[in-house]
């Protein structure tokens, strides 16, 4: 019997989910972008630094994924690092969506219908998986 640790195979570093929601205070429709690491941690519930920018004129949304940090309230927890950004629901139309980290990028597009329904083309590479 071997005591060597066998690391699980991970297809993507990050899972990026984009969905519509409703702000619980204002009841206004929102767009939620959630990023989770595929790798799980056993000590803390780490956070991922995220920079989300939207260019309304060009109909583009860019998400820059940064490093991991320990939350200010350190409660023992296990699971993937997670962060999310919420913004006001964008006007109806087709948007180009790019996720980037250092020199790696992944792009796809999504459509917001006049009814607020979001449809997205899934995209993936070893860096990330984007899905709605």
Secondary structure, DSSP 4 states (H G I P E B T S, - for coil): ------PPP-S-SEEEEEEEEE-TTT--EEEEEEEEEEEEESSB--EEEEEEEEETTTTEEEEEEEEEE--SS--B--EEEEEEEEEEPPPSEEEEEEEEETTEEEEEEEEE-TTS-EEE--EE-SSEEEE-
